[in-house]
Amino acid sequence: MHRSDEVADAAVGGVGPLRDERAWQAVCERDRRFDGRFVTGVLSTGIYCRPSCPARHPRRENVQFFLDAVAAERAGLRACKRCRPETVGRDEVAVARALEVIEAATESIALAQLADECDYSATHFQRVFKRAVGLSPAAYQRALRLERTRAALSGGAKVTDAIYDGGFGAASRFYAASEGRMGMKPSVWRDGGRGVTIRFASVATSLGSLLVAASDKGVCRVSFGEGREVLEARFPHAQLVEGDETFEALLAQVVAAVEAPGQSVQVPLDVQGTAFQEAVWRELQNIAPGETRSYAQIAAAIGKPDAVRATGSANGANNVAVLIPCHRVVRSDGSLGGYAYGEDIKRELLRREQVARDEAFKLD
């Protein structure tokens, strides 16, 4: 049996033939976005599956990737009875096609053009795409371009080269897209905060010592029991300045959010992450005070029901405790689950929010 030379382009952030390593990564993550883009042939069993198949993963050496079910069956494989890869629906194929178009494009693709490519109305396709991917087509394109640019910057590329390699037709488009998301300019972000002033303070709260740090864009770190050394590791070239009078008002807002979690406190943030992480963080902010969600519920809400473990990792990557309320995520059985700053703090935050919600109901 020969390896198929015609396989789907499934490389997020890349174009051209699919590399086996990227396809295997999608299989290991059970990434539904790749359903309809290729199928996984398991030579040892003679079956083929969707990338998102919930069955136990085969050994890597027994796997071969095919463009679609037809190609796999021509090679003598039969469809998995669990994930039914031969029944990939029209919506899945449409989303797969749209992702291929987006990822091969050098500039933004309009919703109407994507919908027309897939023979859908624009309104309906917007819903189909967001349900499958967790982001709208426009948001996915912005996130993809920013991820490519960040990757290029991390690899040492020049800022201008990274911007154009990331898919921005002009530097001005990159800065417009990254406004409010990357916070620092890309060259500064790549260089550990060089030239940026970060004000910080460690203050005592009823939950213990609290570290609060902010750039001129917003709060970039909130954590319990940490000090200056954390900031020095994350921003080794930034100018760290202990909070002055201009920082006091922002610090007071953050402390208020910690002491009385759940109250409406609008604090500007300077945080960054991958498209997936940012989708998780947005969903965390949608959890009402006094309520909780499981990791599985968050994964489903962003359109990635099989990415429970990755959701947990994104939850743990949150740099601004309480402001992005990762403490509101618990295990499916209702138990607290982990928390970077200890279960006691997590339990107390949830208790305070529950009390505040109950008091609000009494007033109503």
N, C-alpha and C positions, 0 to 999 in steps of 0.2 A: 504494500500500500504506500502510495507516494504522498508526500506532504503537499497540500493544496497551495498553489502559487497565487490563487485569487482569493484573498480574504478581505473581510470588511475593515474599513479604516476606523479603528476604535480607540485611537490614541487621543485622549483629551489633551489639547494643547499641541497636537501634531497633525501632520498630513502625510498622505502616501500610504503604502502598504502597512498593514498591521504587523507590529513586531510581536512575536509570540510572548515575550515577557509581559507586555502590556495587556494582552488578552488574558494571560494567566492571572495577572493581578485582578482584573475585572471578575474573573471566575471566583477567585479566593474571597473577594469582597461581596460576591453575589449581587453585583451591581445591575439593577434592573434597567438602567439606561442603555445597556448594551444588548438587551433582548431585541432580536430582529436585525442586529448588525453582524452577528456571526453565531455559529453553534459550536459546541465543544464535543468533539468525537472522542470516545473512550475506547481505545483499541482493545483493551483487555476484556471488555464486556460486550463489545460490538454495538453499543448504543450511542446516541448523541443527545445532548441536553442544551437547554438555554444557559446562558452565563449565570443567571440567577437561580438555577436549580437548587432546591433546599437539600438535596441528597448529599451524603458524605462525599467530600472531594476525592477524586481519584489521584493516583500518583502522577506526578508531572510527566514522567517518561512514557506514560500510557496515553497521553493526550495529544490530539491533533485538531487544529482549528479549520473550520470550513465556512465558506461564504454564507450558506443557508442550508435549509433542510434538504433541498433537492440535491445539492452537491454531496452532502453527507450520505444520503441514501444511494446515490450513484456509486459511492465508495463501499457500499455493502453494509452500512450501519442502519440500525432501526431506532425509532424515536423512543425516548424515555417516557414511560407511562405515568411518571410522577409530575413532571413539569410540562409535558406535552409540547415540545418545541415546534412540532409541525403545525400547531394551531395558533401561532403568533398572530395576534389580531391586527386589524387595519391601523388602529391607533398606535400600536407599538412600532409598526413599520414606518408610519408617518413620522413619529418622533425620532426614530433611528435615522431616517433620511434627513430630517432637519438638522440633527446634530452633525451629520457628515458635511452638510452644506455650510453650517456655521464654522466648523473647525477647519474647513479648507479655505474659508474666506479671509481676505486680507483687510476687509473693512466690514462695518456693521451691515447686517442684512435686515431689511424691513420686515415687520410681521406679515404684511400683506404678501410680500414675495415668498416668504417661507410657507405660508398657508397655501398659496397658489401652487407652489412646488409639490405640495402633498395633496392637492385637490380638496382642500377644506375651506370653509369660511374663516376669516381672520378671527372672529370672536370665538368660534368653537375650537379652533386650533390653539388659541391662547390657553383655554381651559385644559385641553388635552395635554399640552406640553408641560404646563405647570404641575398638573397632577402627577405626571411621570417623572419629572426632573426635580421638582421642588422650587423652581424659579421660573419666572416668565422668560420668553425668548430674549427679550432685551436685557433683563438682569443677568441671564446666563452669559450672554455675549460680553457684557461689561466685566463680569467676574472672570471669565476665561481670559480676556485680554490682560487684566490686571495680574492674574496668576502667571501668565507667560512673561510679563514684564518683571515681576518679582523674581521669577526663576532665573531670568537672564541677569538681573542685578546681583543676585546671590552668587551667580557663577563668575562674577567679576567683569561683566560686560560694561562698556561705556553707557552712560545714561541715554544718550541719543540713540545708540544702536539698540539698546534694550527696548526703548519705546516703540521704535519701528518694527523690531522683531516681534514684539508683543501684539502687533496688529493695529496700532494706532497710526492713522495716516499723517498725523501731525502732533507735535509735542503738546500743543494747546489742548487737543482732545484728551490726551492722557491726563493732564493736570485737572481738567474738568471732571473726568470720570473718577479720579482718585480723590477729589475733594471730599473731605469728611470721612474717608475710609482709610487711607494710608497715613493721613495726618502729616507726617514729615515729608519733605521732598524725597524723591527716590534715591538720589545720591547720598543724602544724609541717612536715610533708613538703611541703605546698604552698608554704610560706614559706621554703624554702631552709634548713631546719634551725633556724629561730629558737627559741631557748630550749633547744636540745639541746647537750649536751657530747659532743664527739667527741675521744677520746684517740688519739694517733698517735705513731709513731716511725719513723725511717728507720735501718735497721741494715745492717751489712755481712754478706753471705753469700758462699758460694763461687760463687754465680751472679751476684753484683753487688749493688748497693744495693737493699734491699727496703723498700717503704713498707707499713706495716700501720696500719689505722685501725679504730676500733670505737666504736659507740654503747653505751648500756647494754643494748641488746638482743643485740648480737653484732658480729662483724667485718663492716664495710661496704666495706672497700677493701683489696685486696692487689695490689701491682703492683711491677714492677721498674723501677728508674731514674727514679722519679718522686718528687716532694717535696710540701711543704705546699701549693704553688700549685694542685695538682689538687684537693685537698680544699676550698680556698677557692672554686674555681669551681663545684664540685658542691654545696657547703653554704655559701653566702656569708654566711648569718646565724647559723650555728652557732658555738658557742664551741669553738675548737680549742685543745686542751691537750696539750702534750708528755707522753708517757707517764710515769706515776708508778709507784709500787710495786705498786698494784693492777692495773696494766696489764701488768706484767712477766710474770706467769704465762701470760696469753693470748698475749703476744708470743712467748714461748718455744715455745708449742704451734705457732704458725704457722711460725716459723723451722724447727722440727723437721720439719714437713710439707714444707717446701721442700728442706731438706738431705737428707731421706730420704723422697722421695715414694713413696706406695704403702703406707706403714705406716698402721695404723688410728689415726687421730687425729680425735677428735670435737670440732670447734670450732664454737661457736654462730655463726650467720650472721644478718646483718640486710641482706637483699637484696630487691629488688623488680623486677618486670618485668611484661610483658603475660602473658596466659594462655599464649600460644605460647612466649614466651621461657622461662617457668618450666617448661613441659613439656620443652623442650630441655635446660634445666639439670638437671632431675631425671634425664633419660636419661643425661647426661654422668656423673652420680654413680653410675650403674649400671654403667659400664665398669670392669671389674676392672683393678687396677694391672698394668702389664706388657702390657696389651692395647690395641689401637686400634680405632676405628671410622671409617668414611668419613662424610662429610656425608650422602650418600644413605642410608646405613644408619640414621643418627640420624633422618632425616626419616621413613623407613619405620617405625621403631620407635614414633614418636609418632603414627602414623596419618596422616601427611601426606607421602606418597612424592613428590609433585611439588614440594614446597616446599624443595628443596635449597638454593637461593640464600637463602631466608629463614632456613633453619637455620644457614647460615654467618653471617648477620648476627646472629642470636641468640647464636651461639657467641662472636662478637666483642664482644657487649654484656655479657659476663660481667665483673663488677667485682671478683671475688675469685679471682685467679689461683691455680692449684694446688688450692685448697680445692674449687672446682668445676672439675674437670680438663678444661678446654677444650683443653689441649695433647694430649689423647689422641685428637683427631679429625684425620684425615689425608685426603688426596685418594684418590679411588677407585683410582688407579693405584699407590697405596702411597707416593707422595712426601709429604714433610712438609706441604706447604701453608703458608699464612701463620700468623703468630703475632704478637700485638701487641708482644711484647717481643723479637722476633728469633728466627730459626731456630736459632741456636746454643743458646739457653736451652731451646727446645722439644726439640731433639735430646738435650740432656743430661738433661732431666727424664725423657724416655722411656728413655734408656739406663740411668739409675739404677733405674727401675722394673723394667726387664727383668732387670737384675742381681739385684735383690732377689727377684724371682719365681723366677729360676733357683736362687738359693741356698736358697729355701724348698722347692723341689722336691727338692734334694739332701738336705735334712734329713728329708724324708718318706721 
